[in-house]
Amino acid sequence: MRGLARAQAAGPPKRLITFYVSSGCAKSYFWPDAPGTTFDLKTSLSPLEPYKSRMTIIGGLGLLGGSDHRFGMDNCLTAGADTSYELTLADTLGSQILNVSVAPEWGGDEMSVRNKVKQPGLSSPAQVRDQILGQVNPGAGAPATTSNADAIRRFRSLALNLSQKELDELKLRTTELPYEANKVQAHIEAVQALKAKLDTEQAPMNPGFSCETLETTALDAAAGLEHNGIAARQNLPKLLDAQIENVAEAFKCGGATMANIQVMHAWGNHAFEWIGLTEAHHQQLSHWIPSEPTGSTAQKFAQCHNWMSTQMLKLLQKLDVADPLDPGKTILDNTVILWTSEVNGSDAHLTDNIPVVLFGDLGGTLKSGQYVSLTGPRSIGDLFATLSTAMGAPLSSYGPHDSQGVVQEILA
């Protein structure tokens, strides 16, 4: 898998974001009436109308082998594997994940998993910003500048000098072994060519990107707010704004190509008072939808999703800007965002039809502007394999459950 990823690494950068919202959806106000390209956007997704042509709603994907929130949180990004798909993909591509959390109430409900161990996201927007700056210019904690990039190029050049010294010593030891000597000489010539390129290169580490004036409007608005535990519930809007700004700025700056945004955790009992609702999101709203699929409770739950869609709209707009590494395209053009959850939205906490929406076509590798209704329940691991394939690391399945292969309906 890693070798195939390296072979496909050339070309415009591909970026991936996982956007998680707890407790599923009110299905009567989420799923379109019919599959195809003329699908309708119900209450939950209606704010995203401006990006309808760049989104794909997928029905029929589930988490096989269990149900309830605990099972859902353990499997929503793993599909039953020991490690969640985005970490496996990041490891394969040699990338880092910007893993952020928004107003979590307690630990243990993280969606990101490595070797069956939960990977908590940073809930402090300020700490996330520090991490972004550290990735751009490791160890400095400050935006990358031309002088910083020059210093790093010099360091790399010195490191290559050390490698060449070892190769020179190895060459002396293989003078009587023609085949091995030729291999060593080829390595020496490759190191010399790379060193010459670094010595003459004048461009900054992230060509075309500017990391000196990162946007801080939302970050400043969230400064000093409680960002973890019960006290963080009322701060969710400002915290989410700040984390969306963080991810967008990290992508614009060239410091990241993969990110997780986990909004609340399972059992998130935040009351969306900022839109006039006083009931708890999980206990008082999501639990009572099935008894009245189009009743007032379902409508209120859909309003919560509607507000979440306005936040997704902000993220899309922030990424819908020129991509300096791919002239004529936007960062969003080369990105895919996966919106998902851990249950389907029923009081039984079933996991047979998880709400899934994709945004962006990942450099033209994915079809968008459609509602795809799969024959389910089909393992969500098939979607993870599809996204991995589109990102340049081909897979036919992900997780231990029976697979129907990649989701051909969404591949371009």
N, C-alpha and C positions, 0 to 999 in steps of 0.2 A: 504493500500500500504506500509506504514511504517513498519507494523508488518511483512508482507511477506518479506520485505527487510532484517529485522533483522534475520529472520529465515534462510535466505540464505547467511548470511554474512560470514560463515566459508569458509575456502579455500583460494586459492591464491587471491591476490588483483586484482581487475579489474579497468582499467583506461580508460578514455574517453577524446578525444580532438575534438573540433569543429574547423575546418580550413575554414575560409570564404574568398572568392575572389569575387570582385564585377563584375557586368555587364554580367554575364552568360558566354557563350562560342560561338565560331564559330563552329556550329554543324557539318559541313562537315569535320572538322579537330579534332573533339572530340569524337563523338559516333562511336563505332565499327560497322562493317558491319552487323554482325549477332550475336544473343545471343548464349550463351554456354560457354564452358571452353576453346575453341580454339580461343577466340576473339583476334582481332588485336588492337594494340595501335597506334592511329593516332598521328599527329604532337604534339597536345596539351599534350599528356600523354606519349610520347615515352621515355623520360628520365627515366621513372619508370619501364622499362622492367625488371631490376633485381628483382623487387618486384611484378611482374605480378601475381605470384601464391598466393600472399598474399593480393590481392586487389579485390574488387568487384565494378563494374560499374553498376549503377541502372538507367534505363530509365523509364519514365512514371510517375514520381512523380512531383506534382505541388502544388502551393499555390492557393487554391480555393477561389472564391468570389471576385476577383478583379485583377488588373494588374497595372503596372508602378513601378518605383523604390521606391516611397514612400510606396506603399502597400507592395512591396516586402520586404523592410527593416523592416516594422512593423510586418511581418508575417513569415519571412524565418526560424525563430527558434521557433515561437509560434504556427504556423498552425491555427491561429485565437484565441488561448487561451490568457488569460490575462498575463500569465507568460511563458517565453520560457522554452523549455523542459529540458535544461541542468540545470537550476536553480531549477526546480521542482524535478528533479532527485537528485541533490545535497542535497536539503532539506530532501528528503526521506531517503537518505543514510547517512545523518549526515556529509556530506563532504563539503569542501570549493572549490570554483572555482577560479583558477588563470586566471583572465580575462585580456588579453593583447590586445593592439591595435597597429597597425603598420602604421605610417605616415598618420594619419587622417587629413583631410583638414578642417573640422568643426564638431561641435557637433550636436547631434540629429539624426545621422544615425547609431547608435549602434544597433547591432543585438541582444544583450542580453536585456531582458525585464523582469521586475518584477512588477506585478500589473499594467500593461500598462505604466510603467515608465521606460525609457531607462536607462541602466546600463553601463556607459562609462568604457571602459577598460583603463588600464594604458598604456600610450604611451611612457613613459620614461623607457628604459631598466634598468637604475640604480634603479628607484623606484620599479620596478618589482623584482629585485634581493633583495632589502631590504625586500619586502613582503615575498619572499621565505624564507629568513633567519628568519623572524619573525614567520612564521608558524612552522618552525622546532623547534625553541626555543622561544616561545612567550615572547615578552617584552625585549629580550636581544639584538636583532639586530646583532647577531653573530652566526656562525655555531655551531651546537650542539656538545658538547663534552661529554665524560663520566661523568665528574664532573657536568655538567649542567643536564644531565639525572638523576644523583643521587639526585641532589637538588630537581628536580621535583618529583621524587619518594618519597622523604621525605615529600614534601608538600602534596602529595596525601595521604600518610599514616596519616599525622596529620588531614587532612580533614575527613578521615574515622574514626579517633578517636572521632571527634566531632559528626559524625553521630551515632556512637555507644553510646555516652553519651545520646543523645536524645532517642535512642531506649531503653536504660536501664531505663530512666525515664518513658517511655511509658509502659514498662513491669510492673513496680510497680503499674501503674494505671489500669492494665488489669488483675491483679492476680485473680479476682473473675469472669473473663470471659474466660473460658477455650479455646474456639475457637479462640478468638482474641489473647489470650496469646500465643497460639501455632504459630500463624502467625508472631507475633513479635519476638518470639524466632528463627524462621526460618530466619528472616531478620538479626538478630544478628549474627547467625552462618555464614551467607553468607558474612557479612561485616568482620568478624574475619578471614575467610578463604582468602578473597581478601587482607586484610591487611598483613597477614602472607606471602602471595605470593610477595607483593610489598617489604616487609622488607628484603626478602632473594634474590630478583632478582638482578642479577649483569649485565645483558645485557643493552645496551643503549636503548633509546626510539625507535630508528629506527634500529633494529637489522639487521646487514649485510650491512647497508648503511653507507657511509662515507660522511659527510657534511663539513669536515674541509678543503678540497682542491677542491672547486667547480671550474669548467672550467670557465675562464674569457676571453678567446681569443677574441670572438666576442663582448663581453661586453666592453672590453677595446677599440676595434676598433670603437665603436659607442659613446665613451665618448665625451661629449661636443657637439654632433651634435643636430641641431634643430629636434625635434621629433613630432611637432604638427603644423598644418596649411600649407599654400601654400609652405613655405620655406622648409618644410620637404620632399617634393616630391623627390628631387634628392638624398635624404639620404635613400630612401626605402630599397635598398639592404643591407646596413650595419645594419639598424634598424631591418629588418626582421631576419638577421643572429643572432643578439643579442637576439631577443625575442624567436627564436627557441632554442637557447642555454639555455635561461632561463627556458623554459618549460621542456626541456630534463633534465637539472640539477635538477629541482624541482622533477621530477619523479624519477631520480636516487637517490636523497637524501632522498626520502621517505616523503618529505614535502607536496606533492600534488598527487592526483589521478585523478583530472579533470581540464581541461583547455580550454579556448577559445583563438584562434589566429585570429584576424580580420585584414586582409590585405587590407588597404585602406578602404574607406566607399563608399556607393553608389555615383554615379557621380564622382568617382575618376578619375581626369583628369591628372594623372601622365603620363609623357612621359617616356617610358622605354629607355632612352638614353644610358643606360649601355649595351644595346644589339643593339644599332645603330638605334633606332626608335625615331623620333621626334614628331610624332602625339600623341595627347592626348588619353589616354587609353579608356575613355568613349565617349567623344563627337566626336572625329574624327575617331575612329576605330570601336567600338561596334555598333554605329548608322548605319553604312553603309554596314554591312555584308549581310543582306537579298537580296539587289539588285544584288549582285554578290557573291553567297554562296561560290564560290571557287576562287574569285578574289584576287587581291593583298592586299586589305584591310583585308579581312578575313584571309589571310595568315599571315599578320602582327599581327592580334589579336591572332591568334593561336601561334605565336612566343612568345607573352607575356605569354600565358598559358604554353608554353614549358619551359620558364625560371622559372615560378612558380613551375613547376614540378621538376626542379632541386633543388629548395628550399625544396620541400616536401621530396625529396630524402635525403637531409641532415638530416631532422627530423627523417626519418625512420632509417637511419644509426645510429644516436645517440641513438635511443631507442632499436636498435637491439643488445643489450648487456645483459650479464647475469643478471637475476632477482634474487637478494639475498633472496627474500621471496618465491621463487619457483624454487628450484634447477633443473637444466636441461632445464629451459625455459628462454626466454629473456623477457625484459620489453615489447617489441613490441608484443610478443606472448599473453600477458595479456592485450593488449590495443586495442581499436578501434578508428580510426581517421575518422571523417566525413568531407569530402571536399564538400562544397556546395556554393550556390550563392543566389541572390534574384530575378533574372529574367532568361529567357532562352537564351538571347543573340540576340533578334530581335529588330529592330528599334521601334516596337510597344510596347516593354517592356512587353511582355506576360510572364505569370508565369506558363504556362501549362506543361513545361518539364524542370525542373531545373536540371542543371548538378550536379550529385551526385556520389561520389566515396567513398568507404570505404576501409580502410587499417587495416590489423590485424584481427584476428578471436576471440579476447576477451576470451582467455583461452579455445578455442575450442567450444564456444557456437555459433559462426557464421561460415557459409560457406564462403570460399574465393576462388579466382582464377576463377571468372566467370563474364560474362556480363548478367545481368537480365533485360529483357525488359518487363515491366509491362503494362497491358492494362490501359491506362490513359485517361485524367488526374486523377490520384489517389492522395488523400491528403498525403502530406509529413508527416502529423501527424501519419500515419500508420508506417512510418519508425521510428519516435521518440518513439512510443509505443514499437516497436520491440527492439530498442536499450535499452530502459528502462528495458524491460523484460530480455534481455541478461545480463544486469548489475546487476540483482537480485531484481528488483522492478517491478513485472509483471503488465502490462497494456494491454488492448485490443484495445485501441484507444487513441488519444491525439488531443484535439481541438474540436470545435463544429461541424465540417463538417462531412458528411456521411463517415463512415469508412468501409473498407473491412477487418478490423482486422489486426493482425500483418502480416508482410511480410514473409510468411512461406518459400519462396524461398531462403532466406538468413540465416535461422535458421538451425543449425546443428542437 
